[in-house]
Amino acid sequence: MFFIDIRKEGSTLYAHLEGRLTKRHTHQIEDYLIPYIIKNDIKKLCCDCSKLKKVDLEGKYALLNTKIQMKKQHGNFLLCNMKKSIKESLLGYHFKIVNLRKAEV
């Protein structure tokens, strides 16, 4: 299973990703999150990945498409609190990944 919980504050969108981002679940990003970003003119997207358990190749591409869309809108895309194993698998994709305290996300 994969869940996205979003909260909008001004032009910033906070998304909490939970579960396994696999080929079976990438439609949630492609069909819901990216159109939401476009429709609401989001300039900053911060994804809390602390509860993300797995990201397969299709999931990486979904995150990459989100990053590309944010770049098209001259916005920023940030992945936060990602587990070390997932973070290492995303090294070649040039994502901005930081660890924040829970209170800041």
C-alpha positions in Angstrom: 0.0 0.0 0.0 1.0 3.6 -0.6 -0.6 6.7 0.9 -0.1 10.4 0.3 -1.3 12.9 2.9 -1.0 16.5 1.7 -1.3 19.9 3.4 -1.1 23.2 1.6 0.2 26.4 3.2 0.3 29.3 0.8 2.3 28.2 -2.3 4.0 25.4 -0.3 2.7 21.9 -0.3 3.7 19.4 2.4 3.3 15.8 1.4 3.8 12.8 3.7 4.6 9.7 1.8 3.9 6.4 3.5 4.3 2.7 2.4 5.8 1.3 -0.8 6.1 3.5 -3.9 6.1 0.9 -6.6 4.8 0.6 -10.1 1.4 -0.4 -8.8 1.1 2.9 -6.9 2.9 5.5 -9.0 -0.5 6.5 -10.5 -1.2 8.4 -7.2 1.7 10.7 -8.0 1.2 10.9 -11.8 -2.6 11.3 -11.7 -3.2 13.2 -8.5 -0.1 14.9 -7.0 1.4 16.3 -10.2 -2.0 17.7 -11.5 -2.6 19.2 -8.0 0.8 20.9 -8.2 0.0 22.4 -11.6 -3.6 23.5 -10.8 -2.6 25.2 -7.5 0.6 26.8 -8.8 2.7 25.2 -6.1 6.2 26.7 -5.8 7.6 24.6 -3.0 7.0 20.9 -2.4 8.4 19.2 0.7 7.9 15.4 0.9 8.3 13.8 4.3 9.6 10.3 3.5 10.1 9.0 7.0 7.4 6.3 6.6 8.4 5.4 3.1 9.4 1.7 3.1 10.4 1.0 -0.5 10.9 2.8 -3.8 11.3 0.8 -7.0 12.4 2.0 -10.4 8.9 3.2 -11.4 8.6 5.0 -8.1 11.9 6.8 -8.8 10.7 7.9 -12.1 7.5 9.2 -10.5 9.5 11.2 -8.1 11.7 12.4 -11.0 8.6 13.5 -12.9 7.5 15.5 -9.9 10.9 17.1 -9.7 10.7 18.0 -13.4 7.3 19.5 -13.0 8.4 21.6 -10.1 11.4 22.8 -12.1 9.0 23.8 -15.0 7.1 25.9 -12.5 10.3 27.5 -11.2 9.7 25.8 -7.9 11.7 23.7 -5.4 11.3 20.0 -4.6 12.7 18.6 -1.4 12.7 15.1 0.0 13.0 14.9 3.8 13.7 12.3 6.4 14.4 9.5 4.0 15.8 6.1 5.1 19.5 5.6 4.3 18.8 2.6 2.0 16.3 4.5 -0.1 18.4 7.7 -0.1 21.4 5.7 -1.5 19.2 4.3 -4.3 18.3 7.8 -5.5 21.9 9.2 -5.7 22.0 9.3 -9.5 18.8 11.3 -9.7 20.1 14.5 -8.2 17.3 15.0 -5.7 17.7 17.4 -2.8 17.4 15.2 0.3 17.7 16.5 3.9 17.0 15.2 7.3 14.8 17.4 9.4 13.3 17.1 12.8 9.7 16.0 12.8 8.6 19.4 14.2 9.9 21.2 11.1 7.9 19.1 8.6 
